[in-house]
């Protein structure tokens, strides 16, 4: 990992200097982009103290009635393009490849639509819609009420925890690739939705695949020499430790939680980091190149390996989370989810020979 980091850090240095001078909002809200081609066909009511709305999503079975025999639920979260239809197709391929485990599963693919999607598809006013990327950190919807993206995930977990609907459910897997991986990693830190399934005797796992960045629990960042130290570029990148990159300025959804409490809770959660060994392009068009993200490493593989090393260093006796490497795969959600290690993370299938 150290060698890969050193090879990439020189290329990243010039970009870091340039990007640190750009408006810092750019990392949180990308340009509007284009509307999605397809909107998910189902809706889930989400009710919070801040208001209510309906989350768009795909569900592979009719979960309005009891589903005995379903033992696993797999929630797959799309990337920045909000293309839930594409991720549903990849998840269905993984489901088919999982054999008996797939046959006993229900697939849920939420869609964090934006305002441009709602306008282009003339969606009902009750449809929840966010900014183009704010949902990645659990941001509030822009309409019809300021509902956190994490509260929407809470609603999915609450539905799955309903024993009248899922009497045989034993496992829920919350997985995401790229921008979806960012959602899952942050939700594993802040999310409150796990409480209902756990109380019902249902295990919850989080699968974080190839995200651009991670939320750190301290101001330390990779030092380029295989260690960690307080970030030397803090003066020119003052938001490097703000949420979603660090613990400062947590979103309203976090309530009164402290970073120390969040870190301890996170360590107790079943988290699998799924990284492609070829996701090493420091200039990938979808890579977060803000100074906040560049502080974590030059490309996704380096950032992911460094983050796991960071946690292991902070908790040498209590770190139980897994790192699975998918050989030869770059930034490709389909190949990641359907790989042997992807199937191991999602369905506990044997055959993952991670380096």
N, C-alpha and C positions, 0 to 999 in steps of 0.2 A: 504493500500500500504506500509506504514512504517513497519508494522509487517513482511510482506513478504520480504521486503528488508533486515531487520535485520537478519532474519533467514538464508538468503542466503549469507550475506556479509562475515561471518566467513569462509564459504567454499570457497569463491572466493579469500580471502586474500592470501592464499598460492599460488594459481594459478597466482595471480597478480605479486607476487615477482618473480616467475619462468619465467613467460612470458615476464616480462619487460627486462629480460636479453637476450631474443631471438632476432634475426635479425628483425628489425622493418618492413622490406619489406614484411614479412610473412603475415601481415594483408591485404596488397594491392594485392599481387599476390600469390595465392595458387599454389601447385604443378600442373603440366599440366593436370593430370587427363585423362579421356577417351574421345574420340570423341562422339558427340551426335549420337543417333540412327537414328534420322530423321531430315532432313533439311526442313524448311518451303518452300512451293511451289511457292510463289510469290516474286516479287522484286519491290522495290520502289527506284527510283533514288534520291540520296541525293547530292546536290551540295552546296559547301561552298567555301569561299576564300582559304581554305587550300587544296582544291581538291574535287574530286567526287568519288562516289562509289554507290553500290546497296545494300540496306538493305533487308535481307531475312525476310519474314513475312507471316502470314496467314491472310486472309480477308474472312469473311463469305459471302460477296456479291461481285458482279462484280462492283468495284468502278471506273472502267474506263468509265462508262456511268452514266447518271443522275439517282439518286435513290430517286424520290419523295416518301413521306410517311415515310422515315426513320427519326425519331425524336431524336434518341439517338445513340451515338457511345461509345462503351466501349473498351478501350485499356487495355489489360492485359499483364503484363510483368513477364516473368518467373524468377525463382530463379537461384542460382549459377550454377546449372547443365546445364543451357541453354536449358532445355527440353521444348521448346515451344509447342511441340505436347501434352505433358501432361497438360500444363496449358490451351491449347485450349480446351481440352476435359472437364476440370473443368468449364471453362467459358461457354461452350455450355450447360452444365447442369444447370448453373445459369440462362442462357438465357431462357431455357425451363421452369424453375421454376418461372420466372418473369411474366408469363402470357402475357397479352396484351403489357406491356412495352417491353418484350423481342421480341415480334413479330415485333415491330417497331424499332428494334435496328440493328446496324451493329457491328460486333465483329472484332477487329484488335489485332493480337498477334505478335509483333515483335520478332526477334530472334537475339541476340547479339552473333554471332558465334565467335569462336576463330580460331587461325591459325591451331590448330590440327584438327578442324572440316573441314576446307577448304582443308587440305591435304588428310584427310581420305576419303572425299566425292568427291575429284577432282573437286572442285567448280571453276567456271570461275574466272579469275584474278580480275574482277570488283567487286566481292562480298566483302562487308565490313566484316572485322574480327578484333577482339580485343584480348587482353590478356584474361586469364581465368576469372579474376574478375575486371579488371580495369574499365570496362564499368559501374560498380555499382556506381562509383562516377563521371560519365561523362567523363571518360578518352578517349584519342584519339585512333582511330583505328590504327592497325599496317600495314594495307594495305587495299586497294591500295593507300590510302592517309590518313593523320592524321585527320580524321573526328571525332569530338566528338560524343559520344553516345547520348548526349543531342541534338546535331544538327540533328541526325537521328529522334529523337522524334519531333523536330520542323517540320521536313518534313512531318511527319504523320499528325500533327495538321494543317499544311498548306493545305494538301489535303482535310481534313475534313471541313476546312473553306471555301472551294470553293463552292459558292452558285450555280454555274452551275451544280455541281454534287450532292450537298446536299441542295436542296432548302428549306426543312422543318426541318432541324436539329436545335434542341434547346439546347442540352446538350452533352458535351463530358466528359466522366469519364476516368481518367488515374489511373489505379490500379495496384498494385504489391504486391506479397507476398514474404517474406523472402528476398533473394537478390533483387528481384524485388521491394519489399517494400523500400529497401535502395535507389534504383534508383528513385522511385517516390518521396520520401521525399527530396532528394537532387535536383531533377528536379523542385519540387515546390519552392525551394529556388532560383535556378539559371536560370531556364528555361525561354526562351524568346518566345517560341512558342505559349503561351497563347494569345499574342497580336492579332494575325490574327483572331481567332475565336471570341474573345471578340468584336473586331471591326465589325464583321459580326452579332453581337447580339446573340452569342452562349455562354452559360455558361460553365465553365470548373471546374471540381471537381477532387481532388486528393485523392485516397484511399491508405493509408499506412498500410499494414497488416504484423504484426509480423516480422519486420526487426531486425537484430542483433544490430544495432547501429543507431545513429542519428547525424546530424550536429548541434552542439551547436553554439550560437552566442556570447558567452563569455567564459572565462576560468573556470567559475564555473561548479561544478559537484556535484552530490548527496553526502552529507556528512555522510550518514548512520544513521542519526538521524531525518530524515524527512525534512531537509533543504538543502541548497546549499551553497557552499563556494569554493574559489579558490582551485583547485585540489592539495591535499597535496603530491601526488606522482609525481609531475611534474619533479623533478630532475632525477628520475629513468625511466621516461616515457616521454622523451622530445617531442615526436610527438603526444601527446594526443590531442592537439588543432589544429593540421594540418588537412586540408581537407583530407578525407571526414568526420572527426570527429569534426572539428572546422573550424574557418574562416581563419586560416593562410595558406598561399601558395595555394590560390584558383587556379583552373585550368584555362588554357588560355581562355576557353569558357566564363568565367565570365567577361572578359574584364576589364574595370576600375571600376566595381561596388565595393562599400564599404560595409563592414559588416552591418553598421547601415541601409543603404538603402535596403540591401537584407532582413534584418529582418522586416522592415516596409512593404515591398512588400509581404513577406511571410505571415504576419499577415492578409493581405487583401485577401488572397486566400482561397478558399473553400477546407479545408483539413479535412478528416475524418481519425482518427487513429482507426484501427480495430485490437483488440488484443484478443488472446485466453487466457482464464483464467487458462488453464492448460499448457501453454507454460512457464514452470517454471524449466526446467532442466538446472542447471548450467554447466552440462557436455554434453549437446547435441552435437552430432558429427558435426553438421553444424553451431554451434554457434561460432561467432567471440570471441575468447578467448585472443586476444591481450590485452596488458595493456591499449591501447587507448579505447577499447570497455569495458573492465572491469571497467574502471573509471566511466562508465555510469550506472553500476548496475550488479548484478550477473547473471541475465537471462533476456530473452526477455520481459516478462510481466513487471518486475520491471523497466527495461530500458524505456519501452514505457510509463508507468504510471509516472515515474519520469520526463520524457521529457515534458509531458503535464503539470505537476505541475510546472516545471521550467518556461514554457512560461506563464502560468497563473500568476505566481508570478511576472514576469517582466512586464506583461500587464494586471493588474487586471480589468481595465475598458474597455479594447478593445479586449479581447480574445473571438473569435467567433467560433473557430474550435471545432470539435466534437470528443469525445472519446466513442467508442462503444466496449463493452466487450462481447465476445462470450463464454457463460458458458460451461465449461467442454471440450473445444477443445484445443489441444496442437498445435504443429508445423505441421499443416496439411492444405495445401493450398486448397485442394478440399473441406474439411468441412468448412473452413473459408468462402470461396466465395459463397458456397451454403447455408450457415446458414441464419436464418431470418435477422440477423444484416448485413450479407454480402449482401443480396438482398436489404436491406434498403439503404446501402451505394452505391451500383451499380445502382439500379433501382428505388429508392424511394418507395419501397414496404413497406406497414405497417406490423406490427407484431414483430418488434425488441423490446425486453424488456431487454435492457442492464442493468446490476446491477448498 
